[in-house]
C-alpha cells in the first residue's frame, strides 16, 4: 500500500501550487491543513502570506513561504471591526501580491505553477492571477449553508430583511429556511456598505473561479450543495473535514496550554463541558460574569478558555465574580488557549459551548461532541441554527445570556435525557465524517477529482505532459 502511495505521489511531482491565506486564525488553520493534504499528494507548495499574523515557516519546512508587506499602520492592525480591517487589507495588499506572484511565476529554477489557490475573501487575488493567465481555485473556509446566507444578501435587501430591524428578529426568513432574521449572517461594522461590497464580490468571484474547495462533506450539507450548484455553476470540491486527512503542525497564533490534558485525564468520561468562543469574538463584563455564575451553579466540571481580550475592557480574568475560583475549586479549569482538537477528542469531554465558528463546529461534530451554541456574528449564526434545527446536535442559546438560562442549558446538555439524544445524533455524524475521508468516502473521492482537475491545468504546460 505504501509503495502504491509513493508511486501515486511521484506521478504528481513537477506541479507547484501557490496558496494565499487570509491572516485570521479561522482561515489560516484550514488553509494549512489543505496545503498538507495537497503536499501529501505530491504537489510542491508555495504559500504567500502577509506580515500581519504571519505563520512561522519553521513549523512547515516542507513549504516555501513568501511574505508580502501589508502596509498596515498600528491603528489599522486590529480585528475589532473585522469588515473595516478586511477592506483596508484588500486595498494595501494588491500591489505587493502582484509583485510577489510575478516573481514566483518568473522563477525558471522552480517547478511550473499549476494554479493559485486563494481564500475567497481576498477580493483582488483572482483578478491579479487572471492578468498572468493563471487559473484560480478559491477556498471557502465556512459552511455551504452560511455561504448561501451571504449569497442571498441582494434578495434580503430587496425583501426588506436588511438592514435588520430589532422588531423582526424572531421572524422566519421564508426564502432561507430554517433561518430567522436574527440568523442572517451580518457583521457589525462602522461601514455597512463595505460589508455588502465584500459579500457581493465574494459571490461574484466564486461564480467566476475555476472551482471552489470546501472544508465540509456531502453527507452533512447535501441539500445546501444541491441549492448552491444551481446558482454557482463551477466545480465544487467538498473534501472536508480537512484535519481528518493528515496531521499538521500547530498553526495557532496563541500559545496553547497543554496542561489541561493532564487535568482532563483525571475526569470521568463525558463529564466535562469545554467552553471556548474562538479567536475574535468578544463579550462584555456583565455577560462574562453571567457565564461564570451559570458554570458555577450547574455543578458540572468545565474547561473554560478565556482568551486575553475576550472580555471587553479587561486583560484576562479580573472580571470574575469575587470568590469564583475558590467556589469551583478543582471542578473547573480556566486557561488562555487550548489545543482544541486534542481537547475535543478527549474521552472526558461531554459537550462544547462554542461561538460556532465553522472550524470549531466541524471539529466538534467530528468527535461526536454535542454543542451549546452562542454565535456572535456572521456565519456563526447560520451554523448555530443548523446545529440546533437541522442536524439537531446542539442547544441554541436564544434567550438572554443570564445565569439561570446558562445553568439550564448546561444541565440539559450534560445531565438530562435531551443531552443523551443530542450525543447520539452527534456520534452518528462523527461516523459519517470518519467514513467520508476513507478510500470510498465522498471527500476522498472529491479529493481525487480535485487532484485530477489541477493536473489538467498543469498539463497545459507541454513540459509536464511529455
C-alpha positions as CSV (number, residue, x, y, z in Angstrom):
1,X,0.0,0.0,0.0
2,X,2.9,2.4,0.9
3,X,4.6,1.7,-2.4
4,X,1.4,2.5,-4.3
5,X,1.1,5.7,-2.3
6,X,4.7,6.7,-3.1
7,X,4.1,5.9,-6.8
8,X,1.0,8.0,-6.7
9,X,2.9,10.9,-5.3
10,X,5.8,10.6,-7.7
11,X,3.4,10.8,-10.6
12,X,2.4,14.3,-9.4
13,X,5.9,15.7,-8.9
14,X,6.5,18.6,-11.1
15,X,3.4,20.6,-10.2
16,X,3.6,23.6,-7.9
17,X,0.7,25.3,-6.2
18,X,0.6,28.8,-4.8
19,X,-1.7,29.2,-1.8
20,X,-2.7,32.6,-0.5
21,X,-4.2,32.6,3.0
22,X,-6.2,35.3,4.8
23,X,-4.3,36.3,8.1
24,X,-7.0,35.3,10.5
25,X,-6.9,32.2,12.8
26,X,-10.1,30.7,11.4
27,X,-8.7,31.0,7.9
28,X,-5.1,30.1,8.5
29,X,-5.9,26.7,10.1
30,X,-7.9,25.2,7.2
31,X,-5.6,26.6,4.5
32,X,-2.6,25.0,6.1
33,X,-4.5,21.7,6.5
34,X,-5.4,21.9,2.8
35,X,-1.7,22.6,2.0
36,X,-0.7,19.5,3.9
37,X,-3.3,17.4,2.1
38,X,-2.1,18.6,-1.3
39,X,1.6,18.2,-0.4
40,X,0.8,14.6,0.6
41,X,-0.5,14.0,-2.9
42,X,2.8,15.1,-4.4
43,X,2.4,18.8,-5.1
44,X,5.0,21.4,-4.2
45,X,3.5,24.1,-2.0
46,X,4.4,27.8,-2.0
47,X,2.5,30.0,0.5
48,X,2.0,33.7,0.2
49,X,1.2,35.4,3.5
50,X,1.0,38.9,5.0
51,X,3.3,40.2,7.7
52,X,0.2,40.6,9.9
53,X,-0.4,37.3,11.8
54,X,2.3,35.6,9.8
55,X,2.9,31.8,10.0
56,X,6.2,30.6,11.4
57,X,7.8,28.9,8.5
58,X,9.9,26.6,10.8
59,X,6.7,24.7,11.6
60,X,6.3,23.9,8.0
61,X,9.8,23.2,6.5
62,X,8.2,21.3,3.6
63,X,6.6,24.5,2.3
64,X,8.2,27.7,0.9
65,X,6.8,30.9,2.4
66,X,6.8,34.3,0.8
67,X,5.8,37.3,2.9
68,X,4.3,40.5,1.4
69,X,4.2,43.9,3.1
70,X,0.7,44.6,4.1
71,X,1.4,48.3,4.9
72,X,-0.9,48.3,7.9
73,X,-0.5,51.2,10.3
74,X,-0.6,50.3,14.0
75,X,-4.1,51.8,14.3
76,X,-5.2,49.6,11.3
77,X,-3.8,46.3,12.6
78,X,-6.9,45.4,14.6
79,X,-9.8,43.0,14.0
80,X,-12.2,44.8,16.4
81,X,-14.0,46.0,13.3
82,X,-13.3,43.0,11.0
83,X,-15.0,44.4,7.9
84,X,-13.0,47.6,8.2
85,X,-9.9,45.6,8.7
86,X,-10.5,43.4,5.6
87,X,-11.4,46.5,3.5
88,X,-8.0,48.1,4.4
89,X,-6.1,44.9,3.9
90,X,-7.7,44.3,0.4
91,X,-6.5,47.8,-0.7
92,X,-3.0,47.7,0.7
93,X,-2.0,44.2,-0.4
94,X,-2.9,44.4,-4.1
95,X,0.5,45.6,-5.5
96,X,2.7,43.6,-3.0
97,X,0.7,40.5,-4.0
98,X,1.0,41.2,-7.7
99,X,4.8,41.7,-7.4
100,X,5.2,38.5,-5.3
101,X,3.2,36.5,-7.8
102,X,5.1,37.8,-10.8
103,X,8.4,36.8,-9.1
104,X,7.2,33.3,-8.3
105,X,5.9,32.8,-11.8
106,X,9.1,34.0,-13.5
107,X,11.4,31.8,-11.4
108,X,12.7,29.4,-14.1
109,X,14.5,27.3,-11.5
110,X,11.3,26.3,-9.8
111,X,8.6,23.9,-11.0
112,X,5.9,25.4,-13.1
113,X,2.8,26.7,-11.3
114,X,-0.4,24.8,-12.0
115,X,-2.8,27.2,-10.3
116,X,-3.4,29.7,-7.5
117,X,-5.5,28.5,-4.5
118,X,-6.7,31.6,-2.6
119,X,-9.1,32.4,0.2
120,X,-12.3,33.7,-1.3
121,X,-12.3,36.8,1.0
122,X,-9.2,38.2,-0.9
123,X,-11.0,40.4,-3.4
124,X,-8.0,41.1,-5.7
125,X,-6.2,37.8,-5.9
126,X,-8.3,36.3,-8.7
127,X,-8.2,39.3,-11.0
128,X,-4.5,39.6,-10.5
129,X,-4.0,35.9,-11.3
130,X,-6.1,36.4,-14.4
131,X,-3.7,39.0,-15.6
132,X,-1.0,36.3,-15.5
133,X,-3.4,33.8,-17.2
134,X,-3.1,31.7,-14.0
135,X,-6.2,29.6,-13.1
136,X,-7.7,30.3,-9.7
137,X,-9.4,27.9,-7.4
138,X,-10.9,29.5,-4.3
139,X,-11.3,28.2,-0.8
140,X,-14.2,29.0,1.4
141,X,-13.4,28.2,5.0
142,X,-17.0,28.3,6.2
143,X,-20.1,26.1,5.7
144,X,-22.1,25.9,2.5
145,X,-25.2,26.8,4.3
146,X,-23.7,30.1,5.6
147,X,-22.4,30.9,2.1
148,X,-26.0,30.6,0.8
149,X,-27.0,33.2,3.5
150,X,-24.3,35.6,2.2
151,X,-25.3,35.0,-1.4
152,X,-28.9,35.9,-0.6
153,X,-28.0,39.4,0.5
154,X,-29.4,41.1,-2.6
155,X,-32.7,39.2,-2.1
156,X,-32.7,40.0,1.6
157,X,-32.2,43.7,0.8
158,X,-34.9,43.6,-1.8
159,X,-37.4,41.9,0.6
160,X,-36.7,44.3,3.4
161,X,-35.0,41.9,5.7
162,X,-31.8,44.0,5.6
163,X,-30.9,46.2,7.3
164,X,-32.0,44.0,10.2
165,X,-34.7,45.6,12.4
166,X,-34.9,44.6,16.1
167,X,-38.6,44.1,16.0
168,X,-38.3,41.4,13.3
169,X,-35.5,39.2,14.9
170,X,-37.7,36.2,15.6
171,X,-39.4,36.3,12.2
172,X,-38.7,33.4,9.9
173,X,-36.9,34.1,6.6
174,X,-39.1,32.2,4.3
175,X,-36.6,32.3,1.4
176,X,-33.8,30.8,3.6
177,X,-35.4,28.2,5.9
178,X,-34.8,27.4,8.7
179,X,-33.1,30.8,9.3
180,X,-34.8,33.6,11.3
181,X,-34.0,37.2,10.8
182,X,-31.6,37.1,13.8
183,X,-29.6,34.4,11.9
184,X,-28.9,36.4,8.8
185,X,-25.0,36.5,8.6
186,X,-24.4,40.2,9.0
187,X,-21.3,41.5,10.7
188,X,-21.4,44.7,12.8
189,X,-19.2,47.3,11.3
190,X,-18.8,51.1,11.1
191,X,-19.0,50.7,7.3
192,X,-22.1,48.6,6.4
193,X,-21.7,49.4,2.8
194,X,-18.2,47.8,2.9
195,X,-19.8,44.6,4.2
196,X,-22.2,44.4,1.2
197,X,-19.4,45.1,-1.2
198,X,-17.2,42.4,0.3
199,X,-20.1,39.9,0.2
200,X,-21.1,40.9,-3.4
201,X,-17.5,40.5,-4.6
202,X,-17.1,37.2,-2.8
203,X,-20.1,35.7,-4.5
204,X,-19.1,37.1,-7.9
205,X,-15.6,35.7,-7.5
206,X,-17.0,32.3,-6.6
207,X,-19.0,32.2,-9.8
208,X,-16.1,33.3,-11.9
209,X,-13.5,31.0,-10.3
210,X,-12.1,27.8,-11.8
211,X,-13.6,25.9,-8.8
212,X,-14.4,26.0,-5.1
213,X,-12.9,23.9,-2.3
214,X,-15.0,23.5,0.8
215,X,-14.0,22.3,4.3
216,X,-17.2,20.3,4.6
217,X,-18.6,16.9,3.5
218,X,-21.5,15.9,1.3
219,X,-23.3,13.8,4.0
220,X,-23.5,16.9,6.2
221,X,-24.5,19.6,3.6
222,X,-26.1,17.7,0.8
223,X,-29.2,19.9,0.5
224,X,-27.1,23.1,0.6
225,X,-24.8,21.7,-2.1
226,X,-27.8,21.0,-4.3
227,X,-29.0,24.5,-4.0
228,X,-25.6,26.1,-4.4
229,X,-24.7,24.3,-7.6
230,X,-27.8,25.8,-9.3
231,X,-26.6,29.3,-8.5
232,X,-22.9,28.9,-8.7
233,X,-22.2,26.6,-11.7
234,X,-18.5,25.9,-11.2
235,X,-16.8,22.6,-10.0
236,X,-17.3,22.1,-6.2
237,X,-14.9,20.0,-4.2
238,X,-16.2,19.1,-0.7
239,X,-13.1,17.5,0.7
240,X,-13.5,18.1,4.5
241,X,-13.0,17.7,7.3
242,X,-9.5,18.8,6.3
243,X,-8.0,18.0,9.6
244,X,-9.1,14.3,9.4
245,X,-6.9,13.7,6.3
246,X,-3.5,14.2,7.7
247,X,-1.9,15.5,10.9
248,X,-0.5,19.0,10.8
249,X,1.8,21.2,12.9
250,X,0.2,23.7,15.2
251,X,-0.8,26.9,13.3
252,X,-2.2,28.5,16.4
253,X,-1.4,32.2,16.7
254,X,-1.8,31.9,20.5
255,X,0.3,29.7,22.8
256,X,-1.6,26.5,23.6
257,X,-1.7,25.4,27.3
258,X,-1.4,21.7,27.2
259,X,-1.5,21.3,30.9
260,X,-5.3,20.9,30.5
261,X,-4.8,17.5,29.0
262,X,-3.4,16.0,32.2
263,X,-6.3,17.6,34.1
264,X,-8.8,16.1,31.7
265,X,-7.1,12.7,32.3
266,X,-8.4,12.8,35.9
267,X,-12.0,13.4,34.9
268,X,-14.9,11.0,34.3
269,X,-15.7,10.2,30.7
270,X,-18.3,12.6,29.0
271,X,-18.4,14.7,32.2
272,X,-16.6,17.9,31.2
273,X,-18.0,20.9,29.4
274,X,-15.5,22.6,27.1
275,X,-16.1,26.3,26.7
276,X,-14.4,28.4,24.1
277,X,-15.6,31.3,22.0
278,X,-12.8,31.5,19.4
279,X,-10.1,33.9,18.4
280,X,-12.1,37.1,17.6
281,X,-15.5,37.1,19.4
282,X,-15.8,39.4,22.4
283,X,-18.3,39.7,25.3
284,X,-18.9,42.4,27.9
285,X,-18.2,42.1,31.6
286,X,-21.8,41.5,32.6
287,X,-22.1,38.6,30.1
288,X,-18.8,37.2,31.3
289,X,-20.0,37.2,34.9
290,X,-23.3,35.6,34.0
291,X,-21.4,32.8,32.1
292,X,-19.2,32.3,35.2
293,X,-22.2,32.1,37.6
294,X,-24.0,29.7,35.2
295,X,-21.0,27.4,35.1
296,X,-20.6,27.5,38.9
297,X,-24.3,26.9,39.5
298,X,-24.5,24.0,37.0
299,X,-22.2,21.9,39.3
300,X,-20.7,20.4,36.2
301,X,-16.9,20.1,35.5
302,X,-15.7,22.6,32.9
303,X,-12.7,23.6,31.0
304,X,-13.0,27.3,30.1
305,X,-10.8,29.1,27.5
306,X,-10.7,32.8,28.4
307,X,-8.6,34.4,25.7
308,X,-6.9,37.6,26.6
309,X,-9.2,40.2,25.0
310,X,-12.3,38.1,25.2
311,X,-13.8,40.4,27.8
312,X,-14.2,44.0,26.6
313,X,-12.2,46.3,28.9
314,X,-10.3,43.5,30.7
315,X,-6.9,42.0,30.3
316,X,-7.9,38.5,31.3
317,X,-10.0,37.1,34.3
318,X,-10.0,40.1,36.6
319,X,-13.8,40.4,36.0
320,X,-14.6,37.1,37.5
321,X,-17.1,37.3,40.4
322,X,-15.4,37.6,43.8
323,X,-14.6,34.2,45.3
324,X,-15.4,32.4,42.0
325,X,-12.1,30.4,41.8
326,X,-12.4,29.3,45.4
327,X,-16.0,28.3,44.8
328,X,-15.3,26.0,41.8
329,X,-12.0,24.6,43.2
330,X,-10.8,21.6,41.1
331,X,-14.2,21.2,39.4
332,X,-13.2,23.8,36.8
333,X,-10.1,24.9,34.9
334,X,-9.5,28.3,33.2
335,X,-6.8,28.8,30.7
336,X,-5.9,31.3,28.0
337,X,-5.8,28.9,25.0
338,X,-6.2,25.2,24.4
339,X,-5.1,22.5,21.9
340,X,-8.7,22.4,20.8
341,X,-8.7,19.3,18.5
342,X,-6.9,17.3,21.2
343,X,-9.4,18.5,23.8
344,X,-12.5,17.7,21.8
345,X,-11.1,14.2,21.1
346,X,-10.6,13.5,24.8
347,X,-12.9,11.0,26.4
348,X,-13.7,13.3,29.3
349,X,-15.4,15.9,27.1
350,X,-19.1,15.6,27.1
351,X,-20.1,18.9,25.5
352,X,-18.8,22.0,23.9
353,X,-20.1,25.5,24.5
354,X,-19.0,27.4,21.3
355,X,-19.3,30.6,19.3
356,X,-20.0,28.3,16.3
357,X,-17.1,29.3,14.0
358,X,-17.0,26.7,11.3
359,X,-13.7,25.1,12.3
360,X,-14.9,24.7,15.9
361,X,-18.3,23.4,14.8
362,X,-16.8,20.9,12.4
363,X,-14.1,19.7,14.9
364,X,-16.8,19.1,17.5
365,X,-19.0,17.1,15.0
366,X,-16.0,15.0,14.0
367,X,-15.6,13.9,17.6
368,X,-19.3,13.3,18.3
369,X,-19.4,16.1,20.9
370,X,-22.8,17.9,21.2
371,X,-22.9,21.7,21.4
372,X,-24.3,24.7,23.2
373,X,-24.4,27.5,20.7
374,X,-23.7,31.1,21.4
375,X,-23.0,32.7,18.0
376,X,-21.6,36.2,17.8
377,X,-21.6,37.3,14.2
378,X,-21.6,36.4,10.5
379,X,-21.6,32.7,9.5
380,X,-21.6,31.7,13.2
381,X,-25.4,32.5,13.4
382,X,-26.2,30.3,10.4
383,X,-24.0,27.4,11.7
384,X,-25.7,27.6,15.1
385,X,-29.2,27.4,13.6
386,X,-28.3,24.4,11.5
387,X,-26.7,22.7,14.5
388,X,-29.9,23.1,16.6
389,X,-32.7,22.9,14.0
390,X,-31.3,20.8,11.1
391,X,-28.6,18.5,12.4
392,X,-30.1,18.6,15.9
393,X,-26.9,18.1,17.7
394,X,-26.9,21.2,19.9
395,X,-28.8,23.7,22.0
396,X,-29.0,27.3,20.7
397,X,-29.0,29.9,23.5
398,X,-31.6,32.3,22.2
399,X,-32.8,33.8,25.5
400,X,-31.0,36.5,27.4
401,X,-27.5,35.5,28.5
402,X,-28.4,35.2,32.1
403,X,-27.0,32.7,34.7
404,X,-30.3,30.8,35.1
405,X,-30.5,30.3,31.3
406,X,-26.9,29.3,31.2
407,X,-27.2,26.8,34.0
408,X,-30.3,25.3,32.4
409,X,-28.6,24.8,29.0
410,X,-25.6,23.2,30.6
411,X,-27.7,20.7,32.6
412,X,-29.9,20.0,29.5
413,X,-26.8,19.1,27.6
414,X,-24.7,17.3,30.2
415,X,-27.2,15.7,32.5
416,X,-30.7,15.4,31.1
417,X,-32.2,13.0,28.6
418,X,-32.2,15.7,25.9
419,X,-28.4,15.7,26.0
420,X,-28.2,12.0,25.5
421,X,-30.3,12.3,22.4
422,X,-28.1,15.1,21.1
423,X,-25.0,13.0,21.8
424,X,-26.4,10.0,19.9
425,X,-27.0,12.2,16.8
426,X,-23.6,13.8,17.1
427,X,-22.0,10.3,17.2
428,X,-23.8,9.4,14.1
429,X,-22.4,12.4,12.3
430,X,-19.0,11.5,13.7
431,X,-19.3,8.1,11.9
432,X,-20.2,9.8,8.7
433,X,-17.3,12.2,9.0
434,X,-14.9,9.3,9.5
435,X,-16.2,7.4,6.6
436,X,-16.2,10.3,4.1
437,X,-12.3,10.6,4.3
438,X,-11.8,6.8,3.8
439,X,-11.0,5.3,0.4
440,X,-14.5,5.1,-0.9
441,X,-15.9,8.1,1.0
442,X,-17.3,11.2,-0.6
443,X,-14.5,13.5,0.5
444,X,-11.8,11.1,-0.6
445,X,-13.5,10.8,-4.0
446,X,-13.8,14.6,-4.3
447,X,-10.1,15.0,-3.3
448,X,-9.1,12.7,-6.2
449,X,-11.3,14.7,-8.5
450,X,-9.6,17.9,-7.3
451,X,-6.1,16.4,-7.9
452,X,-7.0,15.3,-11.4
453,X,-8.6,18.7,-12.1
454,X,-5.5,20.6,-11.0
455,X,-3.3,18.3,-13.2
456,X,-5.3,19.4,-16.2
457,X,-4.0,22.9,-15.6
458,X,-0.5,21.6,-15.1
459,X,-0.7,19.7,-18.4
460,X,-1.2,22.9,-20.3
461,X,2.5,23.2,-20.0
462,X,3.9,20.8,-22.5
463,X,6.9,20.1,-20.4
464,X,4.6,18.5,-17.8
465,X,2.8,16.4,-20.4
466,X,5.7,14.7,-22.1
